[in-house]
Amino acid sequence: MTDVFAALGFDFMRNALLAGLMAGLTCGIIGTLVVVNRLVFLSGGIAHASYGGVGLAFFFGLAPALGIVGFAILSALAMAAVTLKAKHRADTVIGVMWAVGMALGVILIDLTPGYNADLMSYLFGSILTVPDSDLWLMLALNAVILLTVGFFYHDFLAMSYDEEFAQVRGVPVRPLYYVLLVMIALAVVMVIQVVGLILVIALLTIPPYIAERHAGSLGRMMGYAVVLNLVFTTTGLWLAYVFNLTSGATIIMVAAAGFFISLAVQRLRRNRVPSDAGPEPA
Amino acid sequence: MNEPVIEIRDLWFSYNGQPVLTAADLTVREGDFMAVIGPNGGGKTTLIRLMLGLLKPRRGTVRVLGLPPDKAAPLTGYMPQRPGHNQGFPVSVMDVVLMGRPRSGLTRLRYARADREAAQRALERMDMWPLRDRRVGELSGGQRQRVYVARALVSEPRVMFLDEPMANVDAQGQTEFYELMKELNRSVTIVMVSHDLMAVSSYVKSVACVSRQVHFHDRPEVTESMLKMAYSCPVELVAHGLPHRVLEIHPDD
């Protein structure tokens, strides 16, 4: 244990922990909305397309954070427009944007003279090299997301549960759908720092999935998911430090372990206590 | 004659160039219990969605309580065809019913005491108050249906729209449901999309048959021409056996 406290003496380790905690908070809240609205594939699309933003930033000599945030938001808005307009083709279009964004990023970095961006750090995260400025950005994004979800909580609940009914009750479903996708983009950008764009999906989906069956309300599902995320992130970070492993991948493996343990517990419970809920109607 | 609650004049609607409703006219009066029947794809659900303001007509007007449908929304109740299809969704009975309360501006931050009281009244009326903290996904089909009726009632509506409310409910539950609707109809005008012709003849006060056009009957009867229009196979219906069905020749045909 002492070497962990010793590790916290390093700035990079302290920043890593703070970044992990902030990403965990966002992922619990936004991941819950992603899971109940079945936007997992779309979130993956935003994550991968945002690599195009990295390429653009390097090519034009801008800050990578700026490029990635801007590009993620733009692709989120485009995906929102497409999914609202042609729902039945949405998955295809998302798949195309997923690949094109990625390819654009790779080519632009090829074309950038004299610089070879570390592709791996975007694919698998770079939590051990988070600078202070990124922590401030994450803090600001967290504040924006918390305030937005807090203010529109009942609207998000109603539209996630029953979109058409929500619309009849005066919930501004379309604008909020855009807002939700932009928040997903912001969350994705934050999590790319921690675990990289390939593994974003795991942190967005595993904790909310485990939380869903134990929570009595959407708010509690968010709360449980945040706690699980914090546990997974800190445990993963600690294991990565102790065993000298890649931190992003270790965090994901811890989350995956949590996922399988929750499945096993659920199995055992179902076999022991018969459900009193009665037969499910078809 | 009672006040008109819904007035539809020369209504046209099409999906991707395919006409769904053409030159439809309809007047629903206060206190009516109207069944909307018709073939699949004939425009029943489209008509309801136009009355709710979820769709905008290509031509013609829809007035609900004298207002455009989206303005009238707070005064109406709605029970969709398949509400809350996601059974695993973590939401309590109480929270689902509260979704029926219209909110706007800063009031959206939290529910007022009046909202909670209205939800309690609606749940008590549906005998669901004791189950208010249960997750909706844990309830039986019939109980869930009562929750969705409570959600439609919680806005204290003057008009209720029910789109095929009988999905996932057994025969016994259906009878109870129609009895309940009959009772609610004493204070609320009801418009109900239904496949179920038995309900049409035993419980409702009028029938609108929708198949691109709207044929309105001010009596709870199913005419032969409506059957032909709705199913293009009257023999099948006779085989189903509907002893209290009244068959009459449609005067227009």
Contacts between the chains, C-beta under 8 A, distances in Angstrom:
chain1	res1	chain2	res2	distance
A	36	B	86	7.1
A	36	B	89	6.1
A	36	B	90	8.0
A	151	B	108	7.4
A	151	B	109	6.5
A	152	B	108	7.0
A	154	B	98	7.7
A	154	B	99	7.8
A	154	B	103	6.9
A	154	B	108	6.0
A	154	B	110	7.9
A	154	B	111	7.5
A	155	B	108	6.2
A	157	B	91	6.9
A	157	B	95	6.9
A	157	B	99	7.3
A	158	B	99	4.6
A	160	B	89	7.5
A	161	B	84	5.7
A	161	B	86	7.3
A	161	B	89	5.8
A	161	B	91	5.8
A	161	B	96	7.1
A	161	B	99	6.9
A	162	B	80	6.7
A	162	B	83	5.3
A	162	B	84	5.5
A	162	B	99	7.2
A	164	B	54	6.5
A	164	B	80	5.5
A	165	B	78	6.3
A	165	B	80	5.5
A	165	B	83	6.4
A	165	B	99	6.7
A	165	B	100	8.0
A	165	B	151	7.7
A	166	B	99	7.0
A	167	B	54	6.3
A	168	B	52	5.2
A	168	B	53	7.3
A	168	B	54	6.6
A	168	B	73	5.7
A	168	B	76	7.8
A	168	B	78	5.0
A	169	B	73	7.0
A	169	B	99	6.6
A	169	B	100	6.7
A	169	B	101	7.6
A	169	B	102	5.5
A	169	B	103	7.8
A	169	B	155	7.9
A	170	B	73	6.1
A	170	B	74	7.1
A	170	B	102	5.2
A	170	B	103	7.1
A	170	B	104	6.0
A	212	B	88	6.1
A	212	B	90	5.8
A	213	B	88	6.9
A	213	B	90	8.0
A	215	B	90	4.3
A	216	B	90	6.2
A	216	B	92	5.9
A	216	B	133	7.3
A	216	B	135	6.3
A	217	B	90	5.8
A	217	B	91	6.3
A	217	B	92	6.1
A	217	B	95	6.3
A	218	B	89	7.9
A	218	B	90	5.8
A	218	B	91	6.3
A	220	B	90	7.0
A	221	B	90	4.9
A	277	B	138	4.3
A	277	B	139	7.7
A	278	B	140	5.3
A	279	B	140	7.8
A	280	B	87	7.1
A	281	B	140	6.8
A	281	B	141	3.6
A	281	B	168	4.6
A	282	B	168	7.1
